[in-house]
Amino acid sequence: MSMELVFFYACPYCQRELPLVAPPQPTMITCDMCRQSFPIVPVDEYSVQFVKLMLADGQAAIDPAYM
């Protein structure tokens, strides 16, 4: 089992929230609703690794009754 962090970036044109899996570099994305492009800020890889470590790569969030 593995865990990924999803970040939501609001389109500055139509305000739609676009989900992205922890983007490591600055880039341009295109909104799937209004088709406008805009830049996004990357996430800090150390912060992502810390969250994954603290949540045991997602296993800490699983209800023990289902394991």
N, C-alpha and C positions, 0 to 999 in steps of 0.2 A: 504494500500500500504506500502511496506517496501523496503528498499534499502540495498544492500550488496556491499562492496568494493571488487573488484577483483584485485589481484596482479599477475603480470607476472614474473615468475622465468625462467631465461635462463638456459638450460641444458649445463653444462660445457663440454659435449662430442660432441654434435651435434648442439648446439646453438638454438635449438627449444625453443620458449617461451611457457611455460606451465602456464595456468591460474589457480589460486587457490583463493578461497574466504577467505580472511583475516585469515591466519593460526595463531592461538593463542599460539602454542607451537612449539619448534624446532622438526623437524621430518625428515624422509627420504622420498623422493618421487622417483617414477620411471618414466622416460621419456617414453611416449607412442610411440615415434618414434624409438629410438635406444635401448630402454629397459635397459638403465643404471640407477643405483640409485645414488642419491646425496642428501646431507643435505640442508635444507632450514632454513633461519632465520625467526623467528616469527615476526609478526607485533605488535606494541604497542597498546594495547586495548584502552588506553586513547586517542590516536590519532584517532583511528577508530571511537570512540564515539563522539569526537569533530567534525569530518567531517560530520557524520550523523546528529548531532545537527545543525550544520551550514547550512546544505542543507535541513533541515526539513524532514529528513528521505527520501530524494529523491524528495519530492514535489516541492522544490525550482528549480529543474531542468526541470520541466514540463512546456511546452508552455501554458500560460494561456488561449489561444484560444481553447485548447482542454479540458479544465476543465468544 
